[in-house]
């Protein structure tokens, strides 16, 4: 679904849902209450985070 902001257009659905990843449960979320930030981490690729 594209989102338009002024002259720019952003596509917000370019990633596939994590529910289709194999193996299931290979992603975890971590919430940092100090920064109020959620980090998505891969258990298959240590060090990879979004």
DOFI-524358 format. One record per residue: residue number from 1; y, z, x of N, C-alpha, C in turn. Coordinates in steps of 0.02 Angstrom, whole numbers, plus 32768, in hexadecimal, padded with zeros to 4 digits. Each point is the difference from the previous one (the first is absolute). Example, Ala and Ser with C-alpha at 12.3 -4.5 7.8 and 13.67 -1.06 7.14 Angstrom:
BEGIN
1_7EE4_8186_8294_803B_8000_7FD3_803C_8000_802D .
2_8035_7FDC_7FEE_803B_8003_802A_8037_8025_7FD9 .
END
This chain:
BEGIN
1_7FC6_8000_802A_803A_8000_7FD6_803E_8000_802D .
2_8027_7FCB_8000_803C_7FFE_8029_8037_802C_7FE4 .
3_8026_801E_802C_803A_8028_7FEE_803C_7FE0_8021 .
4_8035_7FF3_7FDA_803B_7FE0_801A_8038_8033_8008 .
5_801D_8001_803B_8039_802B_800F_8035_7FD3_801E .
6_8033_7FF0_7FD8_8033_7FD2_8018_7FDF_7FBD_8010 .
7_8010_7FE3_803A_7FE2_7FC0_8012_7FB9_8007_801E .
8_7FE8_803D_800A_7FBF_800B_801E_7FCA_800A_7FCC .
9_7FC4_7FEA_800F_7FC7_8009_7FD4_7FC7_8020_8027 .
10_7FE4_8037_7FE6_7FCA_8024_8020_7FC2_7FFC_7FD5 .
11_7FC6_7FF5_801F_7FC1_7FFE_7FDD_7FDE_8044_800A .
12_7FF9_8027_7FCA_7FE7_8044_8007_7FB4_8006_7FF8 .
13_7FDE_7FCA_7FF0_7FB7_8004_7FF7_7FDB_7FD4_8033 .
14_8014_8001_803F_7FE0_7FD7_8033_7FC2_8021_801E .
15_7FF6_8041_7FF3_7FC5_8023_8019_7FCD_8008_7FC9 .
16_7FC0_7FFE_8012_7FCB_800C_7FCF_7FF9_804A_7FF4 .
17_7FEB_8015_7FC4_7FF5_8047_7FF3_7FCA_801D_802F .
18_8009_803E_8014_7FD0_8020_802E_7FBD_800D_7FDF .
19_7FFD_7FFD_7FBE_7FC0_800D_7FDF_7FCD_7FC9_8010 .
20_8016_7FC7_801B_7FD2_7FCA_8012_7FEA_8003_8049 .
21_801B_802F_8027_7FED_8005_8046_7FB9_801A_8008 .
22_7FDF_7FE8_8035_7FBC_8014_800F_8002_8020_8045 .
23_7FE3_8039_800B_7FDE_802B_7FD0_8032_8028_7FD7 .
24_7FE9_8014_7FC6_802A_8028_7FD3_8010_8042_8023 .
25_803C_8019_7FF4_8014_803F_801E_8017_7FFB_8048 .
26_800F_7FC2_8017_8014_7FF8_8046_804B_800A_800A .
27_8024_8010_7FCC_8048_800F_8004_800E_8045_7FE4 .
28_802E_8023_8020_8016_8042_7FE7_804C_8002_8000 .
29_801B_8029_7FD4_8048_800B_7FFF_800F_8045_801A .
30_8038_8006_8020_8016_8041_801A_804A_8008_7FEE .
31_8011_8039_7FE1_8044_800E_7FEC_801F_8033_8030 .
32_803B_7FF0_801A_8025_802E_802B_8037_8020_7FD6 .
33_7FF9_8041_7FEF_8031_8020_7FD4_8045_8008_8020 .
34_8004_7FFF_8041_8041_8007_8022_802A_7FC1_7FF7 .
35_7FE2_7FC6_800D_8024_7FC0_7FFA_7FF8_7FE0_7FBC .
36_7FD3_801D_7FD7_7FF0_7FE4_7FBE_7FEA_7FB7_8005 .
37_7FD5_7FF5_8031_7FE7_7FBC_800E_7FB4_7FFF_7FF8 .
38_7FE7_7FCA_7FE2_7FB8_7FF6_7FF9_7FEA_7FCC_8032 .
39_7FCB_800F_8025_7FE5_7FD2_8032_7FBA_7FEB_7FEB .
40_7FF2_7FC0_8005_7FBE_7FE5_7FF0_7FDD_7FF4_8042 .
41_7FC4_801F_8009_7FDC_7FFB_803F_7FBB_7FE1_7FF6 .
42_7FEC_7FD8_8031_7FBF_7FE0_7FFF_7FCE_802C_8026 .
43_7FC6_800D_7FE2_7FCB_8024_8022_7FD4_7FD1_8029 .
44_8004_7FC0_7FF2_7FDA_7FCE_8025_8022_7FED_8042 .
45_8042_8001_8000_8027_7FEC_803A_802D_803B_8014 .
46_7FE6_802F_8028_8028_803B_8014_8042_7FEB_8020 .
47_8035_8020_7FEB_8043_7FEF_801A_8026_7FD0_7FD3 .
48_7FDD_7FDD_7FD4_8021_7FD2_7FD2_801A_8027_7FC4 .
49_8040_7FFA_7FF3_801D_8020_7FC6_8039_7FD6_7FE5 .
50_800D_8007_7FC0_8034_7FDA_7FDD_8031_8030_7FE0 .
END
